[in-house]
Amino acid sequence: MEKLGLKIPTSGDALLPTLSLIGVLVAFMCLPHSWQDALKLNSHAVREGQHIWQLFSAQLIHHNWLHLTMNVLGIVVCWMLFIDHQQGWRRWAWLPVIMLTSSLAQIYFDPEVRFYAGFSGTLYGIFAYCALSDVLNRRWLGGLILIGLLGKVGYDLLYLPELSGLAFAAHTGGVVAGLVLAFLCKILTLNHS
């Protein structure tokens, strides 16, 4: 299908993984508030070895509908820019690694934040993975996006006030995981060709 000069793939391989992810995020937002609170990352509890599932579940919970909407829009933009890297279920196998790294970075590099929720750290990681994969495959639009992403993360780390409410540690953890995974995937691809 072509819309506004863009060729948008409509096959199940192209649409189903992304739509499923959005569906899961919306479903978690519809849970009762008491369940959502239990699924948010409680950094003190996780550091003590309790509620380990929150390392993953916190990435799927959002503070409110606006928070969720911003992340869903980010997923859609990422899908539109990098559909080549998101087709088929196998390409999503790295998602739990990014989720885990994002949560761990939030716990250990921003210990003042007791509760964390949101998909943005993982989303930053997906953008980093896709953008670097583009660069490694000599598609230079990914390079521009990667420069912008790294600039944003660098700015957040250097200049954002600690009380901004932005989960800069989770974002940074997601980016690091995405970059490492993109390199690993490229190395594995080269070794199998």
LOMI-359455 format. One record per atom (N, C-alpha, C, CB): y, z, x. Coordinates in steps of 0.2 Angstrom, whole numbers, plus 5000, padded with zeros to 4 digits. Glycine has a CB too. Layout:
N
YZX ...
***
This chain:
193
499450005004 500050005000 500650005005 500050064995 501149965003 501749965006 502349985002 501949895009 502750035005 503250065001 503850065007 503150134999 504450045005 505050045009 504850015016 505250115010 504449965016 504249935023 503749975027 504949925027 503550025024 503050065028 502350055025 503150145028 501850045029 501150035027 500850095026 500749985031 500750125020 500450185019 499650185017 500850225014 499250205022 498550205020 498350245014 498150225026 497950215010 497750255004 496950265003 497950214998 496650255009 495950265009 495750345008 495550235015 495150355006 494950425006 495050465013 494250435003 494850425018 494850455025 495550475027 494550405030 496050435024 496750445026 497050495022 497150375025 496850505016 497250545011 496850615010 497250515004 496250615010 495850675008 495950735012 495150655007 495950735019 496050795023 496750825022 495950775030 497250785022 497950805021 498050835014 498450755022 497750805009 497850825002 497450895001 497650774997 496850895004 496450955004 496851015007 495750945007 497151005013 497451055016 498051085011 497751035023 498451035009 498951055004 498751094998 499350995002 498151074995 497851104990 497651174991 497251064987 497351184997 497151255000 497751295000 496751255006 498351275003 498951315004 499251334997 499451275008 499251284992 499451294985 499051354982 499551234981 498351344983 497851384980 497951464982 497151364981 498151464989 498251534992 498851564989 498251534999 499351524988 500051544985 499951564978 500551484985 499451544974 499351564968 498951624967 498951504964 498651654972 498251714972 498751774970 497951734979 498451824967 498851884965 499151914972 498351944962 499751944971 500151964976 499752024981 500852004974 499352064977 498952114981 498452074986 498652154976 498252024984 497751984988 498151954994 497351934984 498751924992 499151894997 499351945003 499751864994 499552005000 499652055005 499152075010 499952115002 498552075007 497952085011 497752035016 497352105006 497951975015 497851915019 498351905024 497751855015 498951935023 499451925029 499251965035 500151955026 499551935040 499351965047 499652035048 499551915053 499252085049 499552145050 499352155058 499252205046 499852145062 499752145069 499452215072 500452125073 499752265069 499452335071 498752335070 499852395068 498552325064 497752325062 497352275066 497752305055 497552215067 497152165071 497152195078 497552095071 497652225081 497652245088 497152305089 498352275090 497052335083 496552395083 495852365081 496752445079 495752305081 495052275079 494952275072 494552315083 495352285068 495252285060 495552215057 495552345057 495352195052 495552145048 495652075052 496252165045 495152065056 495152005061 495251945057 494552005065 494951935051 495051875047 495851855046 494751885040 496251905046 496951895045 497251845051 497351955045 496851835056 497151785061 497151715058 496651795068 496651705054 496651645050 496951645044 495851615050 496851695040 497151695033 497851695033 496851755029 498151725037 498951735037 499251665038 499151775043 498851615041 499151545042 499151515035 498751505047 498751535030 498751505024 499151535018 497951505022 499451595020 499851635015 500551615017 499651705016 500951615011 501751605012 502051665009 501951535010 502651675011 503051725008 503351715001 503651745012 503451645000 503751624993 503651554993 504451644992 503751524987 503651454985 504151404990 503851434978 504751434991 505151394996 504851385003 505851424996 504551445005 504251445012 503651395012 503951515013 503251395006 502651345006 502951275005 502251365000 503451265001 503751195001 503951165007 504251194995 504251205011 504551185018 503951165022 504951235021 503351205022 502851185026 502451125023 502351245027 502351115017 502051055014 502450995015 502051065006 503151005015 503550945017 503450925024 504250955016 503350975029 503150965036 502550925037 503151025040 502050945033 501350915033 501450845031 500850955028 501750835026 501850765023 502250715028 502250765017 502750745032 503050705037 502650695043 503750745039 502250745045 501750735050 501250685048 501450805052 501050685042 500550635040 500850565040 500250655033 501450555038 501750495038 501850465045 502350495034 502050515050 502150485057 501550475061 502550545060 501050515059 500450515064 499750505060 500450585068 499750465055 499150455051 498550435056 499250405046 498650395061 498150385065 497750445068 498350335071 498050495069 497750555072 497450605067 498250595076 497550585060 497350635055 496850605050 497950655051 496550545051 496050515047 495350545048 496050435047 495050555043 494350585043 494350655045 493950545049 493850685043 493750765043 493650785051 493150785039 493350745055 493150765062 493850775066 492750715065 494350745064 494950755068 495250815066 495450695066 495050845061 495350915059 494950975062 495450915051 494450955065 494051015068 494451065073 493450985072 494951035076 495351075080 495851125076 495751035085 495951115070 496351155066 496251235067 496351135059 495651255066 495551335067 495851355074 494851355066 495751315079 495951335086 496751345086 495751285091 497051295083 497751305083 497951365079 498151245080 497651375073 497851435069 497751495072 497351435062 497151505076 497051565080 497551575085 496351565083 497651525089 498151535095 498851545092 498151465099 499051525087 499651535084 499751605082 499851495078 499251635078 499251705076 499151755082 498651715072 498751735087 498751775093 499351785097 498151755098 499751725097 500351725101 500851765097 500651655101 500851765090 501351805086 501151875088 501251785079 500551895088 500351965089 500651995096 499651975088 500451955101 500551975108 501251965111 499951955112 501551915109 502251895112 502851915107 502251825113 502651935101 503251965097 502952025093 503451915092 502752075097 502452135094 502852175090 502252185100 503552165089 503952205085 503852185078 504652195087 503652115077 503452095070 502752125068 503452015070 502852165062 502152195060 501752145056 502352255057 502152115051 501752065046 501951995047 501852085039 501451955047 501651875048 501251835043 501451855055 501551785040 501251745036 501551675036 501251765028 501251625035 501451555035 501151505040 502251555037 501151445038 500751385041 501251355047 500551335036 501851375048 502251345052 502051345059 502951375052 501751395062 501451395069 500951345069 501151465070 500451335064 499951285065 500251215064 499451295059 500751215060 501151145059 501451125065 501651155053 501751165069 502051155075 501451125080 502351215079 500951155080 500351135084 500051065082 499751185083 500051055076 499850985073 500350935076 499750985066 500950945075 501450905078 501350895085 502150925076 501250945089 501250935096 500550895098 501151005099 500050915095 499450875096 499550805094 498850905091 499750785089 499850715087 500350675091 500050705079 500950715093 501450685097 501150665104 502050725097 500850715107 500550705114 500050655114 500350775117 499550655108 499050605108 499350535108 498650615101 499950525104 500350465104 500550445111 500950465099 500850495115 501050475122 500450455126 501450545124 499950495125 499350475130 499050415128 498850535129 499150385122 498950315120 499550265120 498650325113 500050285124 500650235125 500950215119 500350175129 501050265114 501450255109 502050295109 501050265102 502650265111 503150305113 503550345108 503650265117 503550325101 503850365096 503650445097 503650335089 502950455098 502750515099 503050555105 501950515100 503250525110 503650555115 504350575113 503750505121 504650545109 505350565106 505250625102 505650505102 504750625098 504550685093 504350745098 504050665088 503950735103 503750785107 504350815111 503250765112 504850775113 505450805116 505850845111 505850745119 505850815105 506250855100 505950925099 506350815094 505250925098 504850985097 504951035102 504150965095 504851015108 504951055114 505651085115 504651025121 506151045113 506751065113 506951115108 507251005112 506651105102 506751155097 506351225099 506451135090 505751225101 505451285103 505851315109 504751265105 506051275114 506451305119 507051345117 506551255125 507451305113 508051335110 507851405106 508351285105 507351405102 507151465098 506951525103 506551445094 506651505109 506451555113 507051585117 505951535118 507551545119 508051565123 508651595119 508351505127 508751565113 509451585110 509351615103 509751515109 508751615100 508751645093 508751725094 508151625090 509151755090 509151825090 508451855087 509651855085 508251905090 507651935088 507551955081 507452005092 508051965078 508051985070 508151925066 508552035069 508051865069 508151795065 507651795059 508151735069 507051825060 506551815055 506051755056 506851805048 506251715061 505851655063 505351675068 506351605066 504751655066 504151665070 504051625076 503451665066 504551635081 504551585087 503951595091 505151605091 503651655091 503051665095 502451625092 502851735096 502351625086 501851585082 501951515083 501851605075 502551485083 502751415084 502551395091 503451405082 502751435096 502551425103 501851425104 502951475107 501451475101 500751475102 500451415099 500451535099 500651385093 500451325090 500551265094 500751315083 501151265097 501251205101 500851205108 502051205104 500751265111 500351265117 499651245115 500351335120 499351265110 498651245108 498651175106 498451285101 499151145103 499151075101 499151035107 499651055097 499551055112 499551015118 498951015122 500151035123 498651075123 498051085127 497451045123 497851155127 497451045117 496951005113 496950935114 496951025106 497650905114 497750835114 497450815121 498450825114 497650855126 497350835133 496650835133 497650885138 496350895131 495550895131 495250835127 495350965127 495550815121 495250765117 495350695121 495650755111 495850685125 495950625129 495450625135 496650625132 495350685138 494850685143 494150675141 494950755147 493950705135 493350695132 493250615130 493250735126 493750585128 493750515126 493650475132 494350495122 493950485137 493950445143 493250455146 494450475149 492950515146 492250525149 491750495145 492150605149 491850485138 491350445134 491450375133 491350485127 491950345137 492050275136 491850235143 492750255135 
***
